[in-house]
Amino acid sequence: MKNNIRVERAIMRISQQELADIVGVSRQTIYAIENGRFIPSTELALKLSACFGKTVNELFSLD
C-alpha cells in the first residue's frame, strides 16, 4: 500500500512527532506508515485524513 503521508506532512510543515501527537500514536508508527511497513487501522486512516483535510483515498492507494 502506498501513501502520501510524508508529502502531506511536508506541505503542512509538521514533524512526525507533531503528527503523531495530533492523531494519538507514536512517532515510530508514523515512520512505519510513511515507509510502508505498517498499514493503519480504519480509525487511524480516518484521523489522518481529517488532519490533512483529504479523503482516505487521496492519502492511501493500493499498489
C-alpha positions as CSV (number, residue, x, y, z in Angstrom):
1,M,0.0,0.0,0.0
2,K,1.4,3.4,-1.0
3,N,0.6,6.6,0.9
4,N,1.1,10.3,0.7
5,I,1.5,11.0,4.4
6,R,5.1,12.2,4.1
7,V,4.2,14.6,1.3
8,E,1.1,16.0,3.1
9,R,3.2,16.3,6.3
10,A,5.8,18.3,4.4
11,I,3.2,20.6,3.0
12,M,1.9,21.3,6.5
13,R,5.4,21.6,7.7
14,I,4.9,19.4,10.7
15,S,7.2,16.8,12.1
16,Q,6.5,13.1,12.5
17,Q,6.2,13.7,16.3
18,E,3.7,16.6,15.8
19,L,1.5,14.4,13.5
20,A,1.8,11.5,16.0
21,D,0.6,13.8,18.8
22,I,-2.3,15.0,16.7
23,V,-3.6,11.6,15.8
24,G,-2.7,9.9,19.1
25,V,0.1,7.4,18.1
26,S,3.8,7.2,18.5
27,R,6.4,8.8,16.2
28,Q,7.5,5.3,15.3
29,T,4.0,4.5,14.0
30,I,4.1,7.5,11.7
31,Y,7.6,6.5,10.5
32,A,6.4,2.9,9.8
33,I,3.3,4.1,7.9
34,E,5.3,6.5,5.8
35,N,7.7,3.7,4.9
36,G,5.0,1.2,4.1
37,R,5.9,-1.1,7.0
38,F,2.6,-0.6,8.8
39,I,-1.0,-0.4,7.4
40,P,-3.1,1.9,9.7
41,S,-6.4,0.8,11.1
42,T,-9.5,2.4,9.6
43,E,-9.8,4.6,12.6
44,L,-6.2,5.9,12.2
45,A,-6.6,6.3,8.5
46,L,-9.7,8.5,9.2
47,K,-7.9,10.5,11.8
48,L,-5.0,11.2,9.3
49,S,-7.4,12.1,6.6
50,A,-9.2,14.6,8.9
51,C,-5.9,16.1,9.9
52,F,-4.9,16.7,6.3
53,G,-8.3,17.6,5.0
54,K,-8.0,14.9,2.5
55,T,-10.1,11.7,1.8
56,V,-8.6,8.3,2.8
57,N,-8.4,7.5,-1.0
58,E,-6.3,10.7,-1.5
59,L,-3.9,9.6,1.2
60,F,-3.7,5.8,0.5
61,S,-3.7,3.7,-2.6
62,L,-3.2,0.0,-3.3
63,D,-0.3,-0.7,-5.5
